[in-house]
């Protein structure tokens, strides 16, 4: 999966003929269609390389590793929603991504990265915690996919394990003279699940168990901002919420014992909850944009927005995900020139604005045209100042 480190590595690479290829793919049973899409994309990449001065043979050789994958049947049986390639002289990298995007080929002096941004900006990303007394599972999800995340080095495997570990620790302390334990008949294990002194003890045990889970997860989630959904029986949720410290836990949850649910079933129940969250967030964003426009702190003018994005002035950027604007940015004049037709020296300006906003700490939203705060423009922005 593409991460921020790899993204920045790709961004920082420069050269004469950097090729970026994006194609939508199927998860299964459409290998012929996916192969044809890749063939067509490579044909377009070859054409662009030839326009930049390569011979037909040189262009084919430059793309050789990607051409080899076209004939690899196993490769096309392990895809997701999107596939992207980044190719340079002596460099070949591809990513299978749970993001669907339109076919697009770009050759220039830098890699083109805008379609991959949703993986990092969390426009459909979420976490799912499947919680019971007998097991803990954690997943990272997107609108069309879900992936298990290994957490057994961070949290107790289940409630029994936590208290068995506590018993061992107390037993060792007792024998080393650091404490004593009176009336230990089966230890703490005899008390949890409400078998000891009643419901109050059971609630305290659950709270301790959930606190250990929260502590472990926060080692991994401390700088994350994606929403998290919990799958659990109803009575456990308020106890977990009491100890939870992850600020993006959603109020709505998946009701019922998740132990018998596989990743696909959990994803099917989680996405409607997460989808409602993101839809609501879009409406909040639109209101924020309108308020900022009224205060002269927002714009829908590409000539204003793109230089502002490059200079780190954009707080929130909304981009029509299906539209491209070609031209050049003049650093001395701090202004853009738009090309009516794409040229070999053209840069894709909306992509530059999106990447620069993201890298400088701004929020980037790639949206359908109808979802834009101001749908008559392909670029909307709220400024920091």
Beta strands, then each sheet from edge to edge (+ up, - down):
strand 1: 14-24
strand 2: 82-88
strand 3: 91-97
strand 4: 104-110
strand 5: 126-131
strand 6: 136-142
strand 7: 145-149
strand 8: 227-232
strand 9: 254-255
strand 10: 298-299
strand 11: 314-320
strand 12: 326-330
strand 13: 335-338
strand 14: 347-348
strand 15: 363-367
strand 16: 379-383
sheet 1: 3+ 2- 1+ 4-
sheet 2: 7+ 6- 5+ 8+ 9+
sheet 3: 10+ 16- 11+ 15+
sheet 4: 13+ 12- 14+
end
